Amino acid sequence: MRTDGTDVVEDLNRLMAEEAEACLRYFQMRFRLRGKGRAAAEKFFDEALKETLEHADAIARQIRSLGHVPTLRINLSLSGGPMRPEDALAEALEVEQQALDAYEEFLPRVSGHGALEDFIRRQIAVETEHVQEILEVVREAAPLKLVAKPTT
């Protein structure tokens, strides 16, 4: 397998777009929040949108390291009325789970490509942690905490 081939780069472009889309979703959700726990949820979404943008940036750097120019394709329209923090977190859980699934599906494609495989494994670890943290909050009505920064 050639990891500098267009198929792998296309998948990286798709992952980058998904992270950028998540950033935009979190940006919009942050302004829809109403009710008890809104302030804590706003902080959570502030941090989450920054982190998803950092993920998109890191993927773009991987694409560039393979000798390609990142291509961003997003077709997104966001609307909706006010939402409770619990509902926003449930939606964020879906977004994070989709990201985790996408990275896990991509991992076998980069098996054996040292730096890229390591990068994807780190992303899987970070997304797994995010899913677990949000699940804890959603299932147990635990206090909302900020998304943990990935370790590099």
C-alpha positions as CSV (number, residue, x, y, z in Angstrom):
1,M,0.0,0.0,0.0
2,R,1.2,3.5,-0.9
3,T,0.2,5.9,1.9
4,D,1.0,8.9,-0.4
5,G,-1.7,7.7,-2.8
6,T,-4.7,9.7,-3.5
7,D,-7.1,7.3,-1.8
8,V,-5.4,7.8,1.6
9,V,-5.2,11.6,1.0
10,E,-8.9,11.6,0.1
11,D,-9.7,9.8,3.3
12,L,-7.6,12.3,5.3
13,N,-9.4,15.2,3.5
14,R,-12.7,13.6,4.6
15,L,-11.5,13.3,8.2
16,M,-10.3,16.9,8.1
17,A,-13.7,18.0,6.8
18,E,-15.5,16.0,9.5
19,E,-13.5,17.7,12.2
20,A,-14.1,21.2,10.7
21,E,-17.8,20.4,10.5
22,A,-17.8,19.3,14.1
23,C,-16.2,22.7,15.0
24,L,-19.0,24.5,13.2
25,R,-21.7,22.4,14.9
26,Y,-20.2,23.1,18.3
27,F,-20.0,26.8,17.5
28,Q,-23.7,26.9,16.6
29,M,-24.8,24.7,19.5
30,R,-23.1,26.9,21.9
31,F,-25.5,29.8,21.0
32,R,-28.6,27.5,21.2
33,L,-28.0,26.5,24.8
34,R,-30.7,27.5,27.3
35,G,-31.6,26.5,30.8
36,K,-29.8,25.1,33.8
37,G,-26.2,24.3,33.2
38,R,-26.0,26.6,30.2
39,A,-22.8,28.4,31.4
40,A,-20.9,25.1,32.0
41,A,-22.1,23.8,28.6
42,E,-21.0,26.9,26.8
43,K,-17.5,26.5,28.3
44,F,-17.5,22.8,27.2
45,F,-18.5,23.7,23.6
46,D,-16.0,26.6,23.5
47,E,-13.2,24.1,24.3
48,A,-14.6,21.4,22.0
49,L,-14.8,23.7,19.0
50,K,-11.2,24.8,19.5
51,E,-10.1,21.2,19.8
52,T,-11.9,20.0,16.7
53,L,-10.3,22.9,14.8
54,E,-6.9,21.8,16.1
55,H,-7.7,18.2,15.0
56,A,-8.5,19.5,11.5
57,D,-5.3,21.5,11.4
58,A,-3.3,18.4,12.5
59,I,-4.9,16.3,9.7
60,A,-4.1,19.1,7.2
61,R,-0.5,18.9,8.3
62,Q,-0.5,15.2,7.7
63,I,-1.8,15.7,4.2
64,R,0.9,18.3,3.5
65,S,3.6,15.9,4.9
66,L,2.4,13.4,2.2
67,G,3.1,16.0,-0.4
68,H,-0.5,17.1,-1.1
69,V,-2.6,20.2,-0.5
70,P,-5.5,19.7,1.9
71,T,-9.0,20.0,0.3
72,L,-11.9,21.0,2.4
73,R,-15.4,20.0,1.3
74,I,-18.3,20.8,3.6
75,N,-22.0,21.0,2.7
76,L,-23.6,22.1,6.0
77,S,-26.6,24.1,7.0
78,L,-27.3,24.6,10.7
79,S,-30.4,25.9,12.3
80,G,-32.6,25.1,15.2
81,G,-34.1,26.6,18.2
82,P,-33.0,26.7,21.8
83,M,-31.8,23.5,23.3
84,R,-31.1,22.2,26.8
85,P,-27.5,21.4,27.7
86,E,-28.4,17.7,28.0
87,D,-29.7,17.6,24.5
88,A,-26.7,19.4,23.1
89,L,-24.4,17.0,24.9
90,A,-26.3,14.0,23.5
91,E,-25.8,15.5,20.0
92,A,-22.1,16.1,20.8
93,L,-21.8,12.5,21.8
94,E,-23.1,11.4,18.4
95,V,-20.5,13.7,16.7
96,E,-17.7,12.4,18.8
97,Q,-18.7,8.8,18.3
98,Q,-18.8,9.3,14.5
99,A,-15.3,10.8,14.6
100,L,-14.1,7.8,16.7
101,D,-15.7,5.4,14.2
102,A,-14.1,7.2,11.2
103,Y,-10.6,7.1,12.7
104,E,-11.0,3.4,13.7
105,E,-12.2,2.5,10.2
106,F,-9.2,4.4,8.7
107,L,-6.5,2.9,10.9
108,P,-6.1,-0.4,8.9
109,R,-5.4,1.7,5.8
110,V,-2.3,3.3,7.3
111,S,-1.0,0.2,9.1
112,G,2.7,0.1,8.7
113,H,3.1,3.8,7.9
114,G,4.9,4.9,11.1
115,A,4.1,8.6,11.6
116,L,0.6,8.5,10.0
117,E,-0.4,5.3,11.9
118,D,0.9,6.8,15.2
119,F,-1.1,10.0,14.5
120,I,-4.3,8.1,13.8
121,R,-3.8,5.9,16.9
122,R,-3.4,9.2,19.0
123,Q,-6.6,10.5,17.5
124,I,-8.5,7.3,18.4
125,A,-7.3,7.6,22.0
126,V,-8.4,11.3,22.2
127,E,-11.8,10.6,20.6
128,T,-12.3,7.6,22.9
129,E,-11.7,9.8,25.9
130,H,-14.1,12.4,24.6
131,V,-16.8,9.8,24.1
132,Q,-16.3,8.3,27.5
133,E,-16.4,11.8,29.2
134,I,-19.6,12.8,27.4
135,L,-21.2,9.4,28.1
136,E,-20.4,9.9,31.8
137,V,-22.1,13.3,31.8
138,V,-25.1,12.2,29.8
139,R,-25.8,8.9,31.6
140,E,-25.1,9.9,35.2
141,A,-26.0,13.6,35.1
142,A,-22.4,14.2,36.2
143,P,-21.0,17.7,36.5
144,L,-19.9,19.0,33.1
145,K,-16.2,19.3,32.6
146,L,-14.1,20.6,29.8
147,V,-12.8,18.4,27.1
148,A,-9.3,17.2,28.0
149,K,-6.4,18.5,25.8
150,P,-4.7,15.8,23.9
151,T,-1.2,15.0,24.9
152,T,1.4,15.3,22.1
